[in-house]
C-alpha cells in the first residue's frame, strides 16, 4: 500500500523539481514568457514564504518554523494515509505528499539542486506559474503548490460528498 503512495508522490516531486530547475537555469529573475496569451505566463520569482507568497517576511526563525511545520505535516499525511479507508483518500493524500515533499526538499537542499554547493537550508522555492487577466493576477505558484491544492480539493470533495455514504454502507454491511 505504501508503495502505491510513492508511485504517485515521486513523479510529482520529480516534475516539480525539474520544472523549477529549468525555470531557474533558463529565465532571468522576474522574466516572463507568455504561454497562453496574457492568461498564462511563466514568470520566474523566488518565494521565501509558503504557498502563494504567504508569510514571505524575513524573520530569522521563519524558515525553521516553516520547515518544522512542513515535516509534521508530512508525517501527518503518512499517518492519515495508513488509516485511510478508500483509494480516493489515498490518491488525494499521495498528491498532497508529492507537493509537500517537492517544496520541503527545495527549501532544504536548494543550494545543492541549483548550484551544486553543499549548503543546507536554501529557505525559498521557485515559483513560476502566473495566471490572470490583465493586471488581475493570481499569486505566483509552482507544481508543488498545485499538487497540494488539487489534493486538498479532492479530500474536501470526498469528505463533503462521499464519506457519509461510505460509512453508512459499511455500517449496513456490518449489521447484516
C-alpha positions as CSV (number, residue, x, y, z in Angstrom):
1,X,0.0,0.0,0.0
2,X,2.8,2.5,0.9
3,X,4.5,1.6,-2.5
4,X,1.4,3.0,-4.3
5,X,1.7,6.1,-2.1
6,X,5.2,6.8,-3.5
7,X,4.2,5.8,-7.1
8,X,2.1,8.9,-7.2
9,X,4.2,11.2,-4.9
10,X,7.6,10.6,-6.5
11,X,6.7,11.7,-10.1
12,X,5.1,14.9,-8.6
13,X,8.3,15.6,-6.7
14,X,10.5,15.0,-9.8
15,X,8.3,17.1,-12.1
16,X,8.2,19.9,-9.6
17,X,12.0,20.0,-9.0
18,X,12.8,19.6,-12.7
19,X,10.5,22.4,-13.8
20,X,11.9,24.7,-11.1
21,X,15.5,23.8,-12.2
22,X,14.6,24.5,-15.8
23,X,13.0,27.9,-15.0
24,X,15.8,28.9,-12.7
25,X,18.5,28.0,-15.2
26,X,16.9,29.5,-18.3
27,X,15.0,32.6,-17.1
28,X,16.4,35.8,-15.6
29,X,14.8,36.7,-12.3
30,X,11.4,38.4,-13.0
31,X,11.5,37.4,-16.7
32,X,8.1,36.5,-18.0
33,X,7.1,34.4,-21.1
34,X,3.5,34.2,-22.4
35,X,2.3,30.7,-22.7
36,X,-1.4,31.2,-23.5
37,X,-1.6,34.9,-24.3
38,X,-1.6,37.0,-21.2
39,X,-3.8,34.5,-19.3
40,X,-1.0,32.0,-18.6
41,X,2.6,33.2,-18.3
42,X,5.7,31.6,-16.8
43,X,7.4,34.3,-14.7
44,X,10.5,33.4,-12.6
45,X,10.4,34.5,-9.0
46,X,11.6,33.0,-5.7
47,X,9.3,32.8,-2.7
48,X,10.6,32.7,0.8
49,X,7.0,32.3,2.2
50,X,4.6,29.4,1.8
51,X,2.0,28.8,-1.0
52,X,1.1,31.8,-3.0
53,X,3.6,34.0,-1.2
54,X,2.0,33.9,2.3
55,X,4.4,34.6,5.2
56,X,7.2,35.9,3.0
57,X,8.7,38.2,5.6
58,X,12.3,37.7,6.5
59,X,12.1,36.9,10.2
60,X,15.2,34.8,11.2
61,X,13.2,32.0,12.8
62,X,10.5,31.8,10.0
63,X,12.4,29.3,7.9
64,X,13.0,27.0,10.8
65,X,9.4,27.2,11.9
66,X,8.0,26.6,8.4
67,X,10.3,23.7,8.0
68,X,9.2,22.1,11.3
69,X,5.6,22.6,10.4
70,X,6.2,21.0,7.0
71,X,7.9,18.0,8.5
72,X,5.0,17.5,10.9
73,X,2.5,17.9,8.0
74,X,4.4,15.2,6.0
75,X,4.2,12.8,9.0
76,X,0.6,13.6,9.5
77,X,-0.1,12.8,5.8
78,X,1.6,9.5,6.0
79,X,-0.2,8.6,9.3
80,X,-3.5,9.6,7.7
81,X,-2.7,7.6,4.6
82,X,-2.1,4.4,6.7
83,X,-5.5,4.9,8.3
84,X,-7.4,5.9,5.2
85,X,-10.4,3.8,4.1
86,X,-10.6,4.4,0.4
87,X,-8.4,4.5,-2.6
88,X,-9.6,8.0,-3.4
89,X,-8.4,9.2,0.0
90,X,-5.0,7.6,-0.5
91,X,-4.6,9.1,-4.0
92,X,-5.5,12.5,-2.7
93,X,-3.0,12.2,0.2
94,X,-0.3,11.0,-2.2
95,X,-0.8,14.0,-4.4
96,X,-0.6,16.3,-1.3
97,X,2.6,14.5,-0.2
98,X,4.2,14.9,-3.6
99,X,3.7,18.7,-3.4
100,X,4.8,18.9,0.2
101,X,8.0,16.9,-0.4
102,X,8.8,19.0,-3.5
103,X,8.7,22.2,-1.6
104,X,10.4,20.9,1.5
105,X,13.3,19.3,-0.5
106,X,13.8,22.5,-2.4
107,X,13.8,24.7,0.8
108,X,16.3,22.3,2.4
109,X,18.5,21.3,-0.5
110,X,18.1,24.2,-3.0
111,X,21.8,25.1,-2.9
112,X,22.7,21.5,-3.9
113,X,19.9,21.3,-6.5
114,X,20.6,24.6,-8.2
115,X,24.3,25.3,-7.6
116,X,25.9,22.0,-6.6
117,X,27.0,23.7,-3.3
118,X,26.9,21.5,-0.3
119,X,25.0,24.0,1.8
120,X,21.7,23.2,3.6
121,X,18.6,25.4,4.1
122,X,18.0,27.3,0.9
123,X,14.8,28.6,2.6
124,X,12.8,29.5,-0.5
125,X,11.1,28.0,-3.6
126,X,11.0,28.9,-7.2
127,X,7.5,30.0,-8.3
128,X,6.8,30.5,-12.0
129,X,3.1,29.8,-12.9
130,X,1.5,33.2,-13.4
131,X,-2.3,33.1,-14.2
132,X,-4.6,36.1,-14.6
133,X,-6.4,38.5,-16.8
134,X,-4.6,41.8,-17.5
135,X,-3.4,43.2,-14.2
136,X,-5.7,40.9,-12.2
137,X,-3.1,38.1,-11.4
138,X,-3.2,35.2,-9.0
139,X,-0.1,35.0,-6.8
140,X,2.7,33.0,-8.5
141,X,2.9,29.3,-7.7
142,X,4.6,26.1,-8.8
143,X,3.8,22.4,-9.5
144,X,4.1,21.5,-5.8
145,X,1.6,24.2,-4.8
146,X,-0.7,23.0,-7.5
147,X,-0.5,19.4,-6.3
148,X,-1.2,20.4,-2.7
149,X,-4.2,22.4,-3.7
150,X,-5.6,19.7,-6.0
151,X,-5.1,17.0,-3.3
152,X,-6.8,19.2,-0.7
153,X,-9.8,19.9,-3.0
154,X,-10.1,16.1,-3.7
155,X,-10.2,15.4,0.0
156,X,-12.8,18.1,0.6
157,X,-14.9,16.6,-2.1
158,X,-14.6,13.2,-0.6
159,X,-15.4,14.4,3.0
160,X,-18.3,16.6,1.8
161,X,-20.0,14.2,-0.6
162,X,-18.8,10.6,-0.1
163,X,-17.6,9.8,3.4
164,X,-21.1,9.6,5.0
165,X,-22.4,7.4,2.2
166,X,-19.4,5.1,2.5
167,X,-19.7,5.0,6.3
168,X,-23.5,4.2,6.0
169,X,-22.8,1.4,3.5
170,X,-20.1,-0.1,5.7
171,X,-22.4,0.2,8.8
172,X,-25.2,-1.6,6.9
173,X,-22.9,-4.4,5.8
174,X,-21.8,-4.9,9.4
175,X,-25.5,-5.1,10.6
176,X,-26.3,-7.9,8.1
